[in-house]
Amino acid sequence: MNNIHKTAIIEDGAIVGDDVTIGAYTIIGSNVKIGNGNIIGSHTVIEGKTTIGDNNKIYSHAALGTDPQDLKFDGEEVELIIGNSNKIREFTLFNPGTKGGGSITKIGDDNLFMGYVHVAHDVIIGSHCVFANVATLAGHVEIDDYVVVGGLTPIHQFCKIGSHAMIGGGSVLTQDIPPFCLAEGNRANLRGLNLNGLRRRLGREDINAVKKAYKDIFESGQPIQEIANELIKTQDNKYVLEFANFIINTKRGIPFIRKQER
């Protein structure tokens, strides 16, 4: 049974699942689909072609599915897809995709978006991530699983962050961050591995393999793509291969201080 406040506006055509709570003065647009067990706070706006999975908690004054902040957007059909069991806090802003970026912004499961987080057009986010207050993701950013982004951190458009990485608060990220790494600063540079995160999810043998790969790639003084290619040929650890493949496929480059510059 749903619990919908009498002042909420559910436009004709909207689909609302079972056991959904919708707070006062919230507006749900005609092309919105909301799954089961969601809790949506007061004064929230959900519009556009937006699909929300099950058991999310969306706090007051969130704006989801509003037009992308892209001057090329001309009213074409675009989409925002949100998975299951996310926590989306107050004053967050999530935009759908654009025609030039595939038309979809997509968010996975079990993520925490703290207050004032902005997820721009064509962003792809995995699952189990944390975005602290005022983290700002520009268009076309890609975030893999188990990533932590500190507060007041802007991420430049088209950047990619690998799984289990952590970006320190107050950083300015303009390049790609490989999986398992820790980065911070303005501009952000690699500071080592996100060992606290890795110890929660990887075994000692895998962590040691990633440590060695990091040292080989970033501390040998050799071209990082060459070292990554060698690791792919000689290693079979899946985390090392993920790490090396990310290095090879980076589009924006990896921000790190070369050994001879220290």
Buried (B, 14 or more C-beta within 10 A) or exposed (E): EBEBEEEBEBEEEBEBBEBBBBBBBBBBBEBBBBBBBBBBBBBBBBBBBBBBBBBBBBBBBBBBBBBBBBEEBEEEEBBBBBBBBBBBBBBBBBBBBBBBBBBBBBBBBBBBBBBBBBBBBBBBBBBBBBBBBBBBBBBBBBBBBBBBBBBBBBBBBBBBBBBBBBBBBBBBBBBBBBBBBBBBBEEBBBBEBBBEBBEEEBEEEBBEBBBBBBEBBBEEEEEBBEBBBBBBEEBEBEBBBBBBBBBEEBEBEBBBEEEEEE
